[in-house]
Amino acid sequence: MSITSELIVPEHLSGQRLDRVLLALCPKLSLRARRRMTEDGLVLVNGRRACCATKLCEGDSVCLCQKKSVSHISSAKFLAKDGDILFFFKPRGLHTECLAGSTHASLEALVPELYPQAEDVRLVQRLDLGTSGIVSAICSREAHASFRTMEEAGNVQKKYFALLEGKLTRPRQAKMALDTRKRTQTKLQSAEAPWSRWTSFIPLAIFAEGSPLPPWLNISFSAFPCDLTLAGCSIHRGARHQIRAHAAGLGHPLFGDSLYGGRPHAVFFLHQAFVAVGESRCLCLPDWLVEDSLPSEILSWLRGF
């Protein structure tokens, strides 16, 4: 890790918090980005890591550091291109977008390597850090407006696989509006969302607590730790944490999604397996479903329109 710039705290900044003093070193970064840099260990005060709330004194040394380049996650890949629409695969644990002030790897940063043929590729969909699956992109400025128009008209369809807690015994539709203003957690509202923001859930397989895993489910359980449902989820326009919040609102949070009331587990299981943008199609199964032995009714749901 190398030092890129340094500030000796002047008298007029004495007593200020570190995240505020950093404005003098990086005036173009937002407060959130400055805090992210500090949390990632890229800011040193008198040669040591410090927290955002650290109060500084006149004469303190504040250094910005740069980590060596982070190796990319090799499982990210280019999937397909149809006209101006491109599809990429984002694995769980990889950010979709580059985060200001962060050194974490992202699909956005990897795009030039994954698809070097085009210079102007823009991602038009975003998946959570813990969600895997297909991310759509466009490779012309004109196509961006066209994509948004199709999305607003309901001509973009997305299908996910989700492992939910409990037994979802019938198809359900979550219509609750979402409040995404708070960064940590999306809140459900009593009002109904526009139809394009609804989430449809359909049970594809139900598993009883303690039963053995079927051969087509590649998850590291010796047996199911509780009643679980493999659900198919369909949306048109996604909001932040939409499926996670809607599933919890129906009383079936994702297994492992403790942020929304699920049982604690190392990961949750949510994967965007199908995207249709107008006439363009892309399909990509998660690594925890074995295609060769997957029941035909599950594949029929995924491939049906």
N, C-alpha and C positions, 0 to 999 in steps of 0.2 A: 504494500500500500504506500503510495507516494503523496507528498503534500503538494497541492496545486496553488494554494493561496493562503495568506495569513493576515490576521488583523490584531493589532494591539489595542485593547479596549480603551477608548479615550474617556476623559472625565465625564462628559455629558451622557455617556451610556452606562456609567457605573450604576449598579443596582438593578439593571434591566435583565429580563430572562434571556437565556441563550437563544431561543427560537426567534426573539425579537431582534437581538443584536445581529443575527445572521442576515438580516435584511441589508445591512451595509456591505456584506460580502457577496451576496447574490440577490440583487434587487429585482430580478426578473422572475424569481421563483415565488410561488404562493406560500402562505403560512403552512399549509398542509404539506407541501413539498419540502419545506425547510425542516419540518418536524420529521418527515420520513427519512431525510438524510441523517438526522441525528440518531434516530432509532436504528438505522442500518450501520452505525458506527463510523460514519464518514466525517464526523466533526469531532475534533479533539480540543479540549480546554487544558492548557498547560501540559500538553502531551498525553492527556488521558481522556477516555470516553466520558461523556457527561449526558445528563438527561435534559430534555427540552426546558424544564422549569428551573434549571440551575441559574442562580443569580450571580452575575459577573461583577468583578471589581476592576477599577482602573488599573491598567498595566497587565491584565490577564491576556494570555495568548490564545487566540481562537484560530484553528487551522482547518481548512477544508482538505480532505484527502480523496484520492481516487484509488479504487480497488483494481487489481488486475482483471482483465476481461473475464466475465463469467462464461463458462462453457455452456453451450446450448443443450437443451434436452433433445436427444437424438430422435425420439419417437415423433416429434412434430414433423409433418410432411405436407407436401402439395398433393391434392387428391384428383382434381379435375378442372377443366376449363370448358365453358360453353358460351361462345360469343364474348361479351364483356364481363361475364360472371365467372369468378374463380372460387374454388372451395379448398380449404385447408383443414387439416386435422390438428386439434389442440389437445394435448394430453392433460390429465389431471396434474395440478401442481405447477403449471406454466401460466403466467399472466397472459391475457389477450393483448392488452395495450401496454406501451411503454409508460411507466409512471414517472412523473417529474421528480427528480431528486433521488431516484432509486436505482440500484445496480442490479435488481432482479431481472432475469431473462424474461422475454416476452415473445409471443408469436409475431407481433408487429415488427419487432427488431429482426426476426429471423426471415421475414418474407423475402428480402432481396437474395438471400442464400437459397431459400426453398424454391423460388420462382424468379430466376435472374433474367428471364426473357422480357419482362415488362418493367419499365421504370416508375410508373405511377400507379401503384397498387394500393388501394385503401380498403381496410377492413370495414364492413358495414354491419357486423354483428359482434356481440361480446358475450363471452361465457365467464362465469365465476372461476376463481382460481381452482376450486375443488371440483369443477364440472369439466368433463371431457366431451369431445365431439367435434362436429363440423362447424367451421366459421366461414361465412361467406365474405367475399371481397369483390371489388370492381376494379377494372383496369383502365378506366377513362373517366374524365371529369363529367362528361355528359351522362354516363351510366349511373352516376350517383343519384341525380335527381329522378331518373327513371326508376331506380330501385325503391326510393322512398315513396313514389307515387303508387307503385305496385303494392308496397307494404300497407299503405293507408287504404287501398281498395280491397285488401284481403287476399291478394294474389301471391303472398309469400306464406308458405306453410312450413312449420317446424314440428318434428316428432322426436320425443325423448323417451328413453327408458329410465324408470325410477324405481328404486326399492323402498317401499313404504312400510311403516310400522302398522301392525294390525291387519285385519281382513277386510279389504275393500270388496264388497260382495256385488256391487252393481256400478255401472258407469255414473260418474258424477261430473258436474260442471261448476267450477268456481267462478263467480262473477264479481267478487268483491273488489272495489277499487283499492289501489295500493298507494301508500304514502312512502316515497323513496327518499325523502329529504334527509333523514338521518342516515349517516354513512354506515353504521354498524349493522342495523337491522331494518328491514322493510316492514311497515306496519299495515295491517288490514284496516279498512275503513268500512263504515256501515253502508255508504253509498255504493251503487252499482257502477262498475267500470264500463267504458265503451266495449261493444262486442268484440272488437279486435284485441282486447286485453284479457279476454276470458281464458281460462285453462280447462281443457277437457281431460278427464281421467277415465281410463278403462282398465279393469283388472284383466291381466293376461295369464297370471298364475298365482295361486294362493298357497302358502306354505305354513304348516302348523308348527308351533314351538316344539323343538326336540326331534323333528323329522329329519331324515337324511337328505342331503342335497341331490338334486337330479344331475345327470351327467352333463347337461348343457349349461349349468351354472358354475362358473369358475371363480368361486369366492372362498377365501380361506376360513371357512367355518367347518368344524367337525359335524355340527348339526345346527339347525336354525335356533338362534338364541331367544327368539320370541316369534309370535305370529307375524308373518311378513307377506307383502303382496308385491309382485312384479307388475308395475302399472305402465301403460302407455299413456303419454301426456302429449297433447296437441295444443299448439298456440299459433297465433299469426304475428302479433307484435309483442315482443318480450319487454318487460320492465325488469329492473334490477331485483333479483331473487324472486321473480314472479312465481315460478313453480314451487319453490321451497316454501314461500309464505302461504300460497293457496293450499298446498297439501296439508300444512299444519292447521290452517283454518278449517279444513274438513275433518280434522281429528286424526289424520294419518301423516305425521311428519316423516321426512326421509329418515331411514335408519342411519344413525351416526351423525345426523345434523343437529347437534346439541344447541346451536344458536336458535333453532325454531322448535325446540322441545323434544327432539329425537334422543334416543339413548346414546350415550357417549361411545364413540368408536373412532378408530384412527382416521377413517374417511367416510364420506357418504357416497351413495351410488346414483349418479345422475349423468346421463350421457345423451347428447343430441345426435341422433342416429340418422335422421333424414331431413333434408331441406329441399324445398321446391321454390324456385324463384321464377315466376311465369312458367315457361316451358322447360326451364333448366332444372335438372334433378341431380341429387347426390345422396348416396347411401353409405353409411359407415357404422358397422356394429362395434360395440365396446369390447374390450379384451376380456370382460368377465361374462360374456355370452359366447358359447361355442356354436358357431353357425352350422356345422355339419350335423349336429344332433338337436338343433333347436326345433321345437314343435312347429308344425306347419301353420297353426293358427296365429302364432306370434309373428312369423314372417309375413303372413297374409295381411295382418294389421299394419305392419311397417310399410309394406309395398303398396297398400291400397290407397286410393285417393278419394 
